[in-house]
Amino acid sequence: MLRKMFSISIIIIFVFTTSISNAQEELVEKLNSISTAVPFLTITPNANAGAMGEVGVATAPDVNSMKWNASKYAFTKQDFGVSLSYTPWLRKLTGDMSLNNLTGYKRINRRQTVAFSLTYFTIGEIQFTDQSGFKLMMYNPNEFSVDGAYALQLSDYISGAISLRFILSDLTGGQQVSGVGETHAGTAYAGDLSFFYRRSFEHEDERKSTIAAGICVSNLGSKISYGGTMQNFIPANLRIGTAYTLALDKNNEFTFAFDINKLLVPTRQMDEDGNLLPIEDVAVPVAIVQSFYDAPFGLQEELHELMYSTGLEYWYAGNFAIRGGYFHEHKFKGARKYATMGIGLKLKVFNIDFSYLIPVASAPNNPLEETLRFTLGFNFGALNGS
């Protein structure tokens, strides 16, 4: 009798647990992506990282390190560099949207480096109308950020950096918006904190290898408002990663890199019927802490919020590079899945990089399809032999 009751209890527990799991899975199947204001801050500006699946927190230091991990600047070999990047954006939707980036750095001494960056994002010309469809005006919404960073080499293998950022987002041109009233350009202030570890080894067969790791917490700062009382989160973000470089000889070098990325902003909650609720308006520090446990379906959904990037780079004679990579985002958190590829050419004073994005298993006319990136870098220190 006891054995029978025990068996029945096990069956009831199994059925109950399974039904809960199935019910949760049914709700998880609904899209619950994390959204923020000023998403242009999350777009990859430079072509070399764009070609490697958008990895960059632990790759070799270069002029474009501001976006990924400013502490890498402390290990740059050159004295002074500048880079220009251009990305035509979502050309499947519009023909005049683009991301433009200017970045540069200057070494102060052996351990200290300062850097700057200007990013400009234009959405293209838009026709504003009222609720009746009456044309009001043509306007070109745009956003930009200005960054400054200080990087310090803390030891032979470790560096750290602090970055500060000013953000301006002008999306409405001061137009009246239903439910908000008169609008204005939004402004926000943010900062990054990053660390970088890099160590090289020489093997008995004369091959050389380098292992690196990095962490960057970016866009920690204020919310942004366009009018009324509503405050919007900016894309606070945590990125960690590693890279391994192997030089087979003086002409052939391979690098493999892997990054994990997570937004540090609230996840939308669900009611009992699975309907998404508005994002709770909490203080930024509270939101950052909650972002690690506030997903409606617990650990499983928290893991879904992680984004993965992996990239491979081959250099020949330090002058020509071939790159490839893959970016993965869970289907319920944005469903961005794409392969990337690109090439790079480095001469003494300047380098040119190009990348191309290929969506994977996506719907026809994916807006990210055929995304191109172009980067032109200058090493002015090379003119002086540095």
C-alpha positions in Angstrom: 0.0 0.0 0.0 2.8 2.4 1.0 4.7 1.5 -2.2 1.6 2.2 -4.3 1.0 5.6 -2.6 4.7 6.4 -3.1 4.4 5.6 -6.8 1.3 7.7 -7.2 3.0 10.6 -5.4 6.0 10.4 -7.7 3.7 10.4 -10.8 1.7 13.4 -9.4 5.0 15.3 -8.8 6.3 14.4 -12.2 3.1 15.5 -14.0 2.9 18.7 -11.9 6.6 19.6 -12.6 6.2 18.8 -16.3 3.1 20.9 -16.6 4.8 23.8 -15.0 7.9 23.4 -17.2 5.7 23.2 -20.3 3.7 26.2 -19.3 6.9 28.2 -18.7 8.3 27.0 -22.0 5.1 28.1 -23.7 5.6 31.6 -22.3 9.3 31.7 -22.9 8.5 31.1 -26.6 7.3 34.6 -26.7 9.8 37.3 -27.8 11.1 39.3 -24.8 14.1 41.1 -26.1 15.8 43.8 -24.0 15.4 47.3 -25.5 17.1 50.6 -24.5 17.4 54.1 -25.8 20.4 55.2 -28.0 21.0 51.6 -29.3 23.6 53.1 -31.7 26.0 52.7 -28.8 25.9 48.9 -29.3 26.7 49.0 -33.0 30.2 47.9 -34.0 31.9 50.8 -35.7 35.2 49.3 -36.9 35.6 46.8 -39.7 38.3 44.6 -38.1 36.1 43.7 -35.1 33.1 43.5 -37.4 34.8 40.9 -39.5 35.5 38.7 -36.5 31.9 38.3 -35.2 32.2 41.5 -33.2 34.8 40.4 -30.7 37.2 42.9 -29.2 37.5 43.0 -25.5 40.7 40.9 -25.5 42.0 41.1 -29.0 45.3 42.9 -29.8 45.4 46.6 -28.8 44.8 49.0 -31.7 43.4 52.4 -32.4 39.8 51.2 -32.2 40.1 49.9 -28.6 37.8 52.6 -27.2 34.6 50.7 -28.3 35.7 47.4 -26.8 38.2 47.9 -24.0 40.0 51.2 -23.5 42.6 49.6 -21.1 44.2 48.0 -24.2 45.5 51.4 -25.2 48.1 51.0 -22.4 49.8 48.2 -24.4 49.8 49.9 -27.9 53.2 49.9 -29.5 52.8 53.1 -31.5 52.9 56.6 -30.1 49.9 58.1 -31.9 47.1 56.8 -34.1 43.8 57.9 -35.6 41.0 55.8 -37.3 38.0 56.6 -39.4 35.1 54.1 -39.8 32.0 54.2 -41.9 29.1 51.7 -41.7 26.0 52.1 -44.0 23.3 50.8 -41.6 20.1 48.8 -42.4 20.3 49.5 -46.1 17.5 47.0 -46.7 15.2 49.5 -45.0 16.5 52.9 -46.0 19.3 54.3 -48.1 20.6 57.1 -45.9 21.2 55.6 -42.4 24.8 55.3 -41.3 27.2 55.1 -38.4 30.4 57.2 -38.5 33.3 57.0 -36.1 36.5 58.9 -35.5 38.9 57.5 -32.9 42.4 58.4 -31.8 44.9 57.9 -29.0 48.2 59.5 -27.8 50.7 57.8 -25.6 51.9 60.0 -22.7 54.7 57.8 -21.6 55.5 54.1 -21.3 52.6 53.3 -19.0 50.0 56.0 -19.7 47.8 56.6 -22.8 44.9 58.9 -23.5 42.3 58.4 -26.2 39.2 60.0 -27.7 36.3 59.0 -29.9 33.4 60.7 -31.7 30.5 58.6 -33.0 27.8 60.0 -35.2 24.6 58.1 -36.2 22.2 59.5 -38.7 18.8 57.9 -39.3 18.2 59.7 -42.6 15.5 62.1 -43.7 12.1 61.4 -42.2 8.7 63.0 -43.0 6.9 63.9 -39.8 3.1 63.8 -39.8 0.3 64.5 -37.3 -2.3 62.0 -36.2 -4.4 62.8 -39.3 -1.5 62.1 -41.6 -1.0 65.8 -42.4 2.6 66.5 -43.3 4.4 68.7 -40.7 8.1 68.8 -41.7 11.1 66.9 -43.0 13.7 66.2 -40.4 17.0 64.2 -40.1 17.1 62.6 -36.6 20.6 62.0 -35.4 22.6 60.9 -32.4 26.2 61.2 -31.3 28.5 60.5 -28.5 31.9 62.0 -27.5 34.3 59.8 -25.4 37.5 60.4 -23.6 39.6 57.7 -21.9 42.7 57.3 -19.7 44.6 54.0 -19.7 47.3 53.0 -17.3 49.6 50.0 -17.4 49.4 48.6 -13.9 52.0 45.9 -14.3 53.9 44.1 -17.1 50.8 42.1 -17.9 47.7 44.1 -16.6 46.2 47.5 -17.5 43.1 49.4 -16.5 41.2 52.3 -18.0 38.4 54.8 -17.2 36.3 56.3 -20.0 33.8 59.1 -19.9 31.0 59.7 -22.4 28.5 62.4 -23.4 25.5 61.3 -25.4 23.1 63.5 -27.3 20.0 62.0 -29.1 17.8 64.3 -31.3 15.0 62.1 -32.7 12.0 64.4 -32.9 13.1 67.9 -33.7 11.0 69.3 -30.9 7.7 68.0 -32.3 4.7 67.3 -30.2 4.3 63.6 -29.5 1.0 62.0 -28.3 1.2 61.0 -24.7 4.4 63.0 -24.1 3.7 66.5 -25.3 6.5 68.8 -26.4 9.8 66.9 -26.9 13.4 67.8 -26.9 16.8 66.3 -27.6 17.8 63.8 -24.9 21.2 63.9 -23.2 23.0 61.5 -21.0 26.4 61.0 -19.3 28.1 57.6 -18.9 31.4 56.0 -18.2 33.3 52.7 -18.7 35.6 50.7 -16.5 37.8 48.1 -18.1 40.8 45.9 -17.5 43.1 43.9 -19.8 45.5 41.1 -19.2 48.1 40.0 -21.8 51.1 37.8 -21.6 53.4 36.4 -24.3 55.4 33.1 -24.3 58.3 31.8 -26.4 58.2 28.0 -27.1 61.2 25.7 -27.6 60.4 25.3 -31.3 60.8 29.1 -31.6 57.0 29.7 -32.0 55.5 32.5 -30.0 52.1 32.7 -28.4 50.1 35.3 -26.5 47.1 34.8 -24.2 44.8 37.7 -23.3 41.7 38.3 -21.3 39.6 41.4 -20.8 36.5 42.8 -19.1 34.7 46.0 -19.8 31.6 47.4 -18.0 30.4 50.2 -20.3 27.7 52.9 -20.5 27.3 53.2 -16.7 25.5 56.4 -16.2 22.3 58.4 -16.3 19.0 57.7 -18.0 17.9 59.7 -21.0 14.6 61.6 -21.5 13.0 63.1 -24.6 10.2 65.0 -22.8 7.5 64.4 -20.2 8.3 62.3 -17.2 9.5 59.1 -18.9 13.1 58.2 -18.3 14.8 55.6 -20.6 17.7 53.3 -19.8 20.8 53.6 -22.0 22.6 50.3 -22.9 24.7 49.6 -19.8 26.7 46.5 -20.8 29.1 43.8 -19.5 31.6 42.2 -21.9 34.2 39.6 -21.0 36.4 37.7 -23.3 39.6 36.0 -24.1 42.0 35.7 -27.1 44.9 33.4 -28.0 47.5 34.3 -30.6 50.0 31.8 -32.1 52.8 32.9 -34.4 54.0 29.9 -36.3 56.9 31.9 -37.8 57.7 35.5 -38.7 55.1 35.4 -41.6 52.2 33.4 -40.3 50.1 34.4 -37.2 46.7 33.1 -36.1 44.4 34.6 -33.4 41.2 33.1 -31.9 39.0 35.2 -29.8 35.7 34.7 -27.9 33.5 37.3 -26.1 30.4 37.0 -24.0 28.1 40.0 -23.8 25.2 41.0 -21.5 23.1 44.1 -21.2 22.8 45.4 -17.6 19.3 46.8 -17.9 15.9 45.4 -16.7 14.0 42.6 -18.4 10.3 43.1 -19.1 8.2 41.1 -16.7 5.1 39.1 -17.7 1.6 38.8 -16.1 -0.2 35.5 -15.5 -1.4 35.4 -19.1 2.1 35.9 -20.5 1.6 39.6 -21.6 4.6 41.8 -21.3 4.5 44.6 -18.8 6.2 48.0 -19.0 9.7 48.2 -17.7 9.9 49.1 -14.0 11.3 52.5 -13.4 14.1 51.9 -10.9 17.4 53.6 -10.2 20.3 52.6 -12.5 22.4 50.9 -9.8 19.3 48.8 -8.8 18.6 48.0 -12.4 22.2 46.7 -12.9 22.0 44.4 -10.0 18.5 43.2 -10.9 19.6 42.5 -14.5 21.3 39.3 -13.2 18.2 37.7 -11.8 15.0 39.6 -13.0 14.2 37.4 -16.0 10.7 36.1 -15.7 11.8 32.4 -16.1 14.9 32.5 -13.9 18.3 31.1 -14.8 17.2 29.6 -18.1 16.1 33.0 -19.4 19.1 34.8 -17.9 21.3 32.5 -19.9 19.3 33.3 -23.0 20.2 37.0 -22.5 23.9 36.3 -23.1 25.2 37.1 -26.5 28.2 35.2 -27.9 30.9 36.3 -30.4 33.7 34.3 -31.8 36.3 35.3 -34.3 39.4 34.0 -36.1 42.1 36.2 -37.7 45.1 35.2 -39.9 48.0 37.6 -40.6 50.6 37.1 -43.3 53.9 39.0 -42.8 52.0 41.5 -40.6 50.7 43.1 -43.7 47.6 41.2 -44.9 44.8 39.8 -42.8 41.9 37.4 -43.4 39.1 37.4 -40.8 36.0 35.5 -40.0 33.5 35.1 -37.2 30.1 34.4 -35.8 27.6 36.3 -33.6 24.8 34.5 -31.7 21.8 36.0 -29.9 19.0 33.8 -28.5 15.8 33.7 -30.7 13.7 35.1 -27.9 16.1 37.9 -27.1 16.5 39.5 -30.6 17.4 36.5 -32.8 20.5 38.1 -34.3 22.6 35.3 -35.8 25.1 36.0 -38.4 28.5 35.1 -39.8 31.0 37.7 -40.7 34.1 37.9 -42.8 36.6 40.5 -43.9 40.1 41.4 -45.0 42.7 43.9 -43.8 45.8 45.6 -45.4 48.5 47.2 -43.2 51.3 49.4 -44.5 53.8 51.4 -42.5 51.6 54.6 -42.0 48.1 53.4 -42.7 45.8 50.4 -42.7 42.5 49.6 -44.5 39.9 47.1 -43.2 36.7 45.8 -44.7 34.0 43.5 -43.3 30.8 41.9 -44.6 27.9 40.5 -42.6 25.8 37.4 -43.6 22.6 36.6 -41.6 22.1 33.0 -40.7 18.7 31.1 -40.8 16.8 34.4 -40.9 13.7 35.6 -42.7 13.9 37.0 -46.2 15.0 40.6 -46.5 16.7 40.7 -43.1 17.6 44.4 -42.5 21.1 43.4 -41.4 21.8 41.6 -44.7 24.7 42.9 -46.7 26.0 45.1 -43.9 29.4 46.5 -44.8 32.0 48.3 -42.7 35.0 50.3 -43.8 37.9 51.4 -41.6 40.9 53.6 -42.4 43.6 53.9 -39.8 46.7 56.0 -39.6 49.8 55.4 -37.5 51.4 58.9 -37.4 54.0 57.6 -35.0 55.5 55.5 -37.8 56.5 58.7 -39.5 59.0 59.2 -36.7 60.0 55.6 -36.6 58.0 54.8 -33.4 
